[in-house]
């Protein structure tokens, strides 16, 4: 049996992989483990904040999670449907000991997930997750009488407080900007448009009518086509698209052209540097960010540090080095001065602020990042463990790296769950990237075949 926790909590098909029973047991185990490492020290009774995205399964899963925490003696504030970064923020702002989100992010509606934050709104590290998994189903002394936890339902104040926090992070009014917003029928359907309006923007909203079933359905950051059309049709200055739990944001310029996470990070890095807020003039990104971003940052005098794939690894590097900006090509952008995790609405506000403050169109700002053509080929049925040691493969990689020089790069990544190696190539032209990726994929298939 594999590890229960993945790269972003426990996720799977709701009511089969992720059941009410499992959610309850995870909540109890989390209360015990976090208590054992001192998170609850000094508190008369530990407190938790729970939120979810609009999936219908989130209703019973959040109820089960709240029941598990309360049965372990934790007082619970259930804030209902709010973005993942809102739960992280509220966990820190309210001094709660645990934050819990029921969401499967950009996954299809039938899936769901559960992830925990510790005091301060920080994600758990692997060691703590492993301890929680190890404590599942253990026998324990249950609190009785007045020692059981209480569950309180929020009436909307938490969302208002979150919006107020977001708007307070920018210093330039968005008055005069028309912004189209695709809420993915997800957790930001109310607070996303509300924050942009409160900042002064004229907001055109689509896909903000969640019904428990339509989250991420041909909309949001994974399907930006509708937003691209709406931006042009409405004469908007720009558009922003969130995913189901609104921890990521992609953008669209006034011509309907997509602006990805790499370009957004480039824009925000320069904005922060100009304002004196880019710690150590450094941007943290993953190995999957386009080489064009690194070249743009080099030209701007900004260092770029690379991490493994996953926003949690970006955040770890940011905290380790004291950096203030990081993220992923997919649109997870972490602004360390304001959030402990990726926040799509926060990203949208600061991107729009840069447009307003400079008077430039988003297309002009995004043009600093000249994205190199990128080709990705998945090679299944191979011994991924030998991808870093096979001499023939290493020789083939060295040969194409010499051909590419500074104008491209090669990345081989082993899948974490399958017997599969991903071959990614960036080059000056798409034809060159496609040719080299195909050649390397053949070498991987031949040399590492099972």
C-alpha positions in Angstrom: 0.0 0.0 0.0 1.4 3.4 -1.0 1.6 6.6 1.1 -1.8 8.0 1.9 -0.7 11.7 1.6 0.2 12.9 -1.8 1.9 16.2 -2.8 -1.1 18.2 -1.6 -2.9 16.3 1.1 -5.1 13.2 0.7 -7.0 13.1 -2.6 -9.2 10.7 -4.4 -12.7 9.8 -5.6 -15.1 11.0 -3.0 -17.1 8.3 -1.1 -14.8 5.6 -2.5 -11.2 6.6 -1.9 -12.0 9.5 0.4 -14.9 8.5 2.7 -16.6 10.2 5.6 -15.0 7.5 7.8 -11.5 8.3 6.6 -12.1 12.1 6.9 -13.2 11.6 10.5 -10.3 9.3 11.3 -7.8 11.8 9.7 -9.2 14.6 11.7 -8.8 12.7 15.0 -5.3 11.6 14.1 -4.3 15.1 13.1 -5.6 16.5 16.4 -3.5 14.0 18.3 -0.3 14.3 16.3 -0.4 18.1 16.1 -1.0 18.2 19.8 1.9 15.8 20.5 4.4 18.2 18.8 3.3 21.1 20.9 1.0 23.0 18.5 -1.6 23.1 21.3 0.6 24.2 24.1 -0.8 27.1 26.1 -4.3 26.9 24.7 -7.2 26.2 27.0 -8.7 24.2 24.2 -7.4 23.8 20.6 -9.2 25.5 17.8 -9.6 24.7 14.1 -10.9 26.4 11.0 -12.6 24.3 8.3 -13.5 25.4 4.8 -14.3 23.7 1.5 -14.9 24.2 -2.2 -18.5 23.8 -3.6 -18.4 20.1 -4.5 -21.5 18.4 -3.1 -19.3 15.7 -1.5 -17.6 18.5 0.6 -20.8 18.8 2.6 -20.6 15.4 4.2 -16.8 15.4 4.2 -16.5 18.7 6.1 -19.2 17.5 8.5 -17.2 14.3 9.2 -14.0 16.3 9.6 -15.6 18.7 12.1 -17.1 15.7 14.0 -13.7 14.1 14.2 -12.0 17.3 15.5 -14.7 18.0 18.0 -14.7 14.4 19.3 -11.0 14.9 20.0 -11.7 18.1 22.0 -11.1 20.7 19.4 -13.4 23.7 18.9 -14.3 24.1 15.3 -15.2 27.2 13.2 -16.8 26.0 9.9 -16.5 28.9 7.4 -18.2 27.0 4.6 -17.2 27.6 1.0 -14.0 29.7 0.8 -10.7 29.4 -1.2 -7.9 27.3 0.1 -5.7 30.4 0.7 -8.6 32.0 2.7 -8.4 29.0 5.1 -4.7 29.4 5.4 -5.0 33.1 6.1 -7.8 32.7 8.6 -5.9 29.9 10.4 -3.1 32.4 11.1 -5.3 35.5 11.6 -7.6 33.9 14.1 -4.7 32.1 16.0 -6.2 28.7 15.2 -4.2 25.6 15.8 -5.4 23.7 12.8 -6.8 24.6 9.4 -8.6 22.1 7.2 -9.6 22.4 3.6 -11.9 19.9 1.7 -11.0 20.4 -1.9 -9.6 18.6 -4.9 -8.4 21.9 -6.5 -8.6 21.7 -10.3 -9.6 18.0 -10.4 -13.0 16.9 -11.8 -16.1 17.2 -9.6 -16.3 13.5 -8.5 -12.9 13.9 -6.7 -12.3 15.5 -3.4 -9.4 16.0 -1.0 -8.5 16.9 2.5 -5.4 18.9 3.6 -4.3 20.4 6.8 -2.6 23.6 7.9 -0.7 24.1 11.2 -0.7 27.2 13.3 0.1 30.2 11.2 -1.5 28.7 8.1 1.5 26.6 7.1 1.2 23.3 5.2 2.4 20.2 7.0 5.8 18.7 6.2 6.1 15.0 5.1 7.2 13.8 8.6 4.0 15.2 10.3 1.8 13.7 7.5 3.5 10.4 8.1 2.8 10.6 11.8 -0.9 11.4 11.1 -1.2 8.4 8.8 0.5 6.1 11.4 -2.0 7.2 14.1 -5.1 6.4 12.0 -7.5 4.0 13.8 -5.5 3.9 17.1 -7.3 3.4 20.4 -7.5 6.7 22.4 -9.1 8.1 25.5 -12.0 10.3 24.4 -12.8 13.6 26.1 -16.1 13.6 28.0 -18.7 16.1 29.1 -17.6 19.7 28.8 -14.2 18.6 27.3 -15.6 17.8 23.9 -15.1 20.4 21.2 -17.9 22.7 20.0 -18.8 23.4 16.3 -19.7 27.0 15.2 -20.9 27.9 11.7 -19.6 31.2 10.3 -22.3 33.6 8.9 -20.1 35.2 6.2 -17.8 37.4 8.4 -14.8 35.2 7.6 -15.2 35.8 3.8 -15.5 39.6 4.4 -12.4 39.6 6.5 -10.5 37.7 3.9 -11.6 40.2 1.1 -10.6 43.1 3.3 -7.2 41.5 3.8 -6.6 41.0 0.1 -7.6 44.5 -0.9 -5.4 45.9 1.8 -2.3 44.4 0.1 -2.4 46.7 -2.9 -1.7 50.5 -2.9 -3.1 51.5 -6.3 -6.7 51.7 -7.2 -8.0 49.6 -10.0 -10.5 52.3 -11.0 -10.8 52.4 -14.8 -9.9 48.8 -15.4 -12.4 46.3 -16.7 -11.5 42.8 -15.6 -13.2 39.6 -16.7 -13.1 36.9 -14.1 -13.7 33.2 -14.6 -14.4 31.7 -11.1 -14.5 28.0 -12.3 -17.8 27.7 -10.4 -15.5 27.2 -7.5 -14.6 28.5 -4.1 -13.8 32.1 -5.2 -17.2 32.6 -6.9 -18.2 35.2 -4.3 -14.9 36.5 -2.8 -12.9 36.7 -6.1 -15.2 39.3 -7.9 -15.9 41.0 -4.5 -12.2 41.7 -3.9 -11.6 43.1 -7.4 -14.7 45.3 -7.2 -13.7 46.5 -3.8 -10.3 47.5 -5.3 -12.1 49.7 -7.8 -12.3 47.5 -10.9 -15.3 47.1 -13.3 -15.7 43.3 -13.2 -17.3 41.0 -15.7 -18.0 37.6 -14.1 -18.4 34.2 -15.7 -18.8 30.7 -14.1 -19.6 31.9 -10.7 -22.8 29.9 -10.1 -21.6 26.7 -8.3 -24.3 24.0 -7.9 -22.1 21.3 -6.3 -21.6 19.6 -9.7 -20.2 22.1 -12.2 -16.9 23.0 -10.5 -14.0 23.2 -13.1 -16.4 21.9 -15.8 -14.9 23.3 -19.1 -14.0 26.5 -17.3 -11.5 28.1 -15.0 -7.7 28.0 -15.3 -7.6 24.5 -16.8 -10.1 25.6 -19.6 -9.4 29.3 -20.3 -11.0 29.4 -23.8 -14.3 30.8 -22.6 -12.5 33.6 -20.7 -10.4 34.4 -23.7 -13.5 35.0 -25.8 -15.3 37.0 -23.1 -12.3 39.3 -22.6 -12.4 40.3 -26.3 -16.2 40.5 -26.5 -16.5 42.6 -23.4 -13.6 45.0 -24.2 -11.9 44.0 -21.0 -8.4 45.2 -20.2 -7.5 41.8 -19.0 -9.0 38.6 -17.7 -8.1 36.2 -14.8 -9.1 32.6 -14.3 -9.1 30.7 -11.0 -9.2 27.0 -10.4 -11.7 25.2 -8.1 -10.1 26.1 -4.8 -8.7 29.4 -6.2 -5.1 28.8 -5.2 -3.9 29.5 -8.7 -4.5 32.2 -11.3 -3.8 32.4 -15.0 -4.5 35.6 -17.0 -5.6 36.7 -20.5 -4.5 40.0 -22.1 -6.9 42.3 -24.0 -6.3 40.4 -27.3 -7.4 37.1 -25.7 -3.9 35.8 -25.5 -3.1 33.6 -22.5 -0.6 34.8 -19.9 0.7 31.9 -17.9 2.2 31.5 -14.5 5.8 32.1 -15.7 4.8 35.4 -17.3 2.8 36.4 -14.2 5.8 35.6 -11.9 8.1 37.6 -14.2 5.8 40.7 -14.1 5.4 40.5 -10.3 9.1 39.9 -9.7 10.0 43.1 -11.5 7.2 45.0 -9.8 8.4 43.8 -6.3 12.0 44.6 -7.2 11.1 48.1 -8.3 9.2 48.6 -5.0 12.0 47.2 -2.9 10.0 44.1 -1.9 11.7 41.3 -3.7 13.9 39.8 -1.0 17.5 39.2 -2.2 16.3 40.0 -5.7 15.4 36.3 -6.0 12.4 34.5 -7.6 11.8 30.8 -6.6 10.3 28.6 -9.4 10.1 24.9 -10.2 12.2 23.0 -12.8 9.1 23.1 -15.1 9.2 26.8 -15.5 10.1 27.8 -19.1 13.7 28.7 -19.8 12.4 32.0 -21.2 11.5 33.1 -17.6 15.0 32.4 -16.4 16.5 34.4 -19.3 14.1 37.3 -18.6 15.0 37.3 -15.0 18.7 37.2 -15.7 18.3 40.2 -18.1 16.5 42.1 -15.3 19.2 41.3 -12.7 17.0 38.9 -10.8 18.2 35.5 -9.7 16.0 32.5 -10.2 16.2 29.5 -7.8 14.7 26.2 -9.0 12.9 23.5 -6.9 11.1 20.2 -7.5 7.6 20.3 -8.9 4.9 21.3 -6.4 4.1 24.6 -4.6 5.0 23.1 -1.3 8.6 22.8 -2.4 8.5 26.3 -3.6 7.3 27.5 -0.2 9.9 25.4 1.6 12.7 27.1 -0.4 11.1 30.5 0.2 11.0 30.0 3.9 14.5 28.5 4.0 16.0 31.4 2.1 13.8 34.2 3.3 12.5 34.9 -0.2 9.2 36.8 -0.9 8.1 35.5 -4.3 7.8 32.1 -5.9 5.5 29.9 -7.9 4.7 27.5 -10.7 4.0 27.8 -14.4 0.5 26.5 -13.6 -0.4 29.7 -11.9 0.4 28.9 -8.2 2.0 32.2 -7.1 3.1 32.6 -3.5 3.5 36.2 -2.3 5.2 35.6 1.0 4.5 39.0 2.4 0.8 38.4 2.3 0.1 34.7 2.1 1.5 31.3 3.1 0.3 29.5 0.0 -0.7 30.2 -3.6 -3.6 32.6 -3.8 -5.3 33.2 -7.1 -7.3 36.3 -6.0 -4.2 37.9 -4.4 -2.3 37.2 -7.6 -5.1 38.8 -9.8 -5.1 41.9 -7.6 -1.4 42.5 -7.8 -1.2 41.7 -11.5 -4.0 44.2 -12.2 -2.3 46.7 -9.9 0.8 46.5 -12.0 -1.3 47.3 -15.1 -2.9 50.2 -13.4 0.3 51.6 -11.9 2.4 51.4 -15.1 -0.4 52.3 -17.6 0.9 49.5 -19.8 -1.3 46.8 -21.3 -0.9 43.3 -19.9 0.4 42.2 -23.2 3.3 44.6 -23.0 4.2 43.6 -19.4 4.0 39.9 -20.3 6.3 40.4 -23.4 9.4 40.4 -21.1 9.1 36.6 -20.9 9.8 35.2 -24.3 8.6 31.6 -23.9 10.7 29.0 -25.6 8.9 26.3 -27.5 8.4 23.3 -25.2 7.7 19.7 -26.0 6.8 17.1 -23.4 6.7 13.3 -24.1 5.7 10.7 -21.6 7.5 7.3 -22.0 5.6 4.6 -20.1 6.7 1.0 -19.3 10.3 1.9 -18.3 12.6 1.4 -15.3 12.5 5.0 -14.1 15.0 4.3 -11.4 17.8 4.1 -14.0 16.9 7.4 -15.7 19.7 9.1 -13.7 22.4 6.3 -14.0 22.1 4.7 -17.4 25.3 5.6 -19.3 23.8 5.4 -22.8 20.9 7.7 -21.8 23.3 10.2 -20.0 25.5 10.3 -23.1 22.4 11.1 -25.3 21.4 13.8 -23.0 24.8 15.4 -22.9 24.9 15.3 -26.7 21.7 17.2 -27.2 22.6 19.7 -24.4 25.7 20.5 -26.3 23.6 21.1 -29.4 21.2 23.4 -27.6 23.8 25.3 -25.6 22.2 28.3 -23.9 19.3 28.4 -26.3 17.4 25.4 -24.8 17.4 22.7 -22.2 16.5 19.1 -21.4 14.7 17.7 -18.4 14.0 14.1 -17.6 11.5 13.5 -14.8 10.5 10.2 -13.2 6.8 9.9 -12.4 6.1 9.6 -8.7 3.3 7.0 -9.1 3.9 5.2 -12.5 6.7 3.3 -14.3 7.0 6.4 -16.5 9.7 9.0 -17.5 8.8 12.4 -18.8 11.1 13.9 -21.4 10.8 17.7 -21.7 12.8 19.7 -24.2 12.9 23.5 -24.8 14.6 24.9 -27.9 14.7 27.9 -30.1 12.2 26.5 -32.5 9.3 24.0 -32.0 10.6 21.8 -34.8 14.0 21.5 -33.0 12.3 20.8 -29.6 10.0 18.2 -31.2 12.9 16.4 -32.9 15.2 16.3 -29.9 12.3 15.2 -27.6 11.4 12.4 -30.0 15.0 11.2 -30.2 15.5 11.2 -26.4 12.1 9.5 -25.9 13.3 6.7 -28.2 16.6 6.3 -26.2 14.6 6.2 -22.9 12.3 3.6 -24.3 15.1 1.4 -25.7 17.5 1.8 -22.8 15.1 1.6 -19.8 12.5 -0.9 -21.1 11.2 -3.2 -18.4 
